[in-house]
Amino acid sequence: MRRLGVAGLALALGLAVAGCGHRAAARAPEPVVTIKEVLVPVARACVPGDLPAAPAYPDTDAALRAAAEGPERYALVAAGRLLREARLAVLEPLVDACRRPPAAPGTAAPP
C-alpha cells in the first residue's frame, strides 16, 4: 500500500509537471509596437521679454488739473498723444502676431 501511495504521488507529480510544460509552449504572441508622432501645439509667449515698459505719460489727471491755462493743458495732451502713438507703433505688430495661429512645423509663418 505504501508503494501505491508513492507511485500515485509520483504519477500526480509527473502529470503536474507535464501540464506546466504544455502551458509554457502556448505563449501569447509578442505585442506589436507602433510609434506615432503626434504634433501638439505649444503655448508661446506673445509679449517679448525685451518690450520696454510704458512711458510716464505727461497728461495725467493731476497734471491736467494743475495746469494754469488751456494752452498748457493742450500741450500736455499733445505730448501724451505723441507718446501713445509711439507706444502703439510698437504694440500693434505684437498684438497682430499673437492673434495669428502658429505656423505648422516645416512651413513659413504668414506675413
C-alpha positions in Angstrom: 0.0 0.0 0.0 2.9 2.2 0.7 4.2 1.6 -2.8 0.8 2.6 -4.3 0.9 5.8 -2.3 4.4 6.6 -3.5 3.5 5.6 -7.1 0.4 7.7 -7.0 2.3 10.6 -5.7 4.9 10.2 -8.5 2.2 9.9 -11.1 0.4 13.0 -9.8 3.7 14.9 -9.8 4.5 13.8 -13.3 1.2 14.9 -14.6 1.5 18.2 -12.9 5.0 18.8 -14.4 3.7 17.7 -17.9 0.8 20.2 -17.6 3.2 23.0 -16.8 5.4 22.2 -19.8 2.4 22.3 -22.1 1.3 25.7 -20.9 4.8 27.2 -21.4 4.7 26.2 -25.1 1.5 28.1 -25.7 2.6 31.7 -25.1 0.8 34.8 -26.1 2.1 36.5 -29.2 4.6 39.3 -28.8 2.9 42.7 -28.7 3.3 44.9 -31.8 5.0 48.2 -31.0 3.9 51.1 -33.2 5.4 54.6 -32.8 3.3 57.5 -33.9 4.3 61.1 -34.0 1.7 63.5 -32.6 2.1 67.2 -33.1 0.7 69.2 -30.1 0.6 73.0 -30.2 2.8 74.5 -27.6 1.9 77.7 -25.8 4.2 80.5 -26.6 4.6 83.9 -25.1 3.3 86.7 -27.3 5.0 89.5 -25.4 8.7 89.6 -25.9 10.9 89.9 -22.8 12.7 92.9 -24.1 9.5 95.0 -24.5 10.1 98.3 -22.8 7.8 99.5 -20.0 5.2 102.0 -20.8 6.4 105.6 -20.6 5.3 108.1 -18.0 2.6 109.9 -19.8 2.5 113.7 -19.0 -1.3 114.1 -19.4 -2.4 112.6 -16.1 -5.5 113.8 -14.3 -3.4 115.5 -11.7 -1.1 117.3 -14.2 -4.1 118.5 -16.2 -5.8 119.9 -13.1 -2.6 121.6 -12.0 -2.2 123.3 -15.4 -2.9 127.0 -15.2 -4.4 127.7 -18.6 -5.9 125.9 -21.6 -2.7 126.1 -23.8 -0.7 124.4 -21.0 -3.3 121.6 -20.8 -3.4 121.2 -24.6 0.4 120.9 -24.6 0.2 118.1 -22.0 -2.4 116.3 -24.0 -0.4 116.7 -27.3 2.7 115.3 -25.6 0.8 112.4 -24.2 -0.7 111.6 -27.6 2.8 111.5 -29.2 4.0 109.1 -26.6 0.8 106.9 -27.0 1.2 106.8 -30.8 4.9 105.7 -30.5 3.9 103.0 -28.0 1.1 101.8 -30.3 3.5 101.5 -33.2 5.4 99.0 -31.1 2.4 97.2 -29.6 0.2 96.8 -32.7 2.5 94.4 -34.6 2.9 92.3 -31.4 -0.9 92.0 -30.9 -1.3 91.1 -34.6 1.3 88.4 -34.3 -0.4 87.0 -31.2 -3.7 86.8 -33.0 -2.3 84.7 -35.9 -2.4 81.0 -35.4 1.0 79.4 -35.0 2.6 78.1 -38.2 2.6 74.4 -38.8 6.1 72.7 -38.4 8.1 72.9 -41.5 6.2 75.8 -43.0 7.0 79.5 -43.1 4.9 81.8 -40.9 2.5 84.1 -42.8 3.5 87.8 -43.1 
